[in-house]
């Protein structure tokens, strides 16, 4: 993921299954924390939690 206003990017994983398309964060970024409105993002990622950015159902 990359902020459209700055060149800093953040690692995230994109997963496509038969049922959904999901994006989960892999590292902390202050701009992502602010954009998602998740104030405890850094400790959650450090604890190994899979923080989901989006999870869309796939229509077949």
C-alpha positions in Angstrom: 0.0 0.0 0.0 1.2 3.5 -0.8 0.0 6.9 0.4 -0.8 8.9 -2.7 0.7 12.1 -1.1 4.1 10.6 0.0 6.4 8.0 -1.4 6.3 5.8 1.7 4.8 2.4 1.3 3.6 -0.3 3.7 3.8 -4.0 3.4 0.4 -5.7 3.1 -0.8 -9.1 1.9 -3.6 -9.5 -0.6 -5.4 -12.8 -0.6 -8.0 -14.0 -3.1 -10.1 -17.0 -2.3 -13.3 -18.4 -3.8 -15.3 -16.4 -1.4 -13.4 -13.1 -0.7 -10.7 -10.6 -1.4 -8.8 -9.6 1.7 -6.0 -7.2 2.5 -4.1 -7.5 5.8 -1.2 -5.3 7.0 2.2 -6.8 7.5 4.0 -3.7 9.0 3.2 -0.5 10.9 2.9 2.9 9.3 1.7 6.0 10.9 -0.2 7.2 7.8 -2.0 3.9 7.5 -3.0 4.1 11.2 -4.4 7.5 10.7 -6.2 6.6 7.4 -7.8 3.6 8.9 -8.6 5.3 12.2 -7.0 2.5 14.2 -5.3 4.1 17.2 -3.8 0.9 18.5 -2.4 -0.4 15.2 1.2 -0.7 16.2 0.7 -2.8 19.3 -1.7 -5.0 17.5 0.8 -5.7 14.7 3.6 -6.3 17.2 1.4 -8.8 19.0 1.1 -10.7 15.7 -2.6 -9.9 15.1 -3.7 -10.0 11.5 -5.1 -6.5 11.0 -7.6 -6.5 8.1 -7.7 -3.4 5.9 -10.6 -4.7 3.8 -12.4 -8.0 3.2 -14.8 -8.0 0.2 -17.1 -10.9 -0.7 -16.6 -12.2 -4.2 -19.6 -12.7 -6.4 -19.4 -15.8 -8.5 
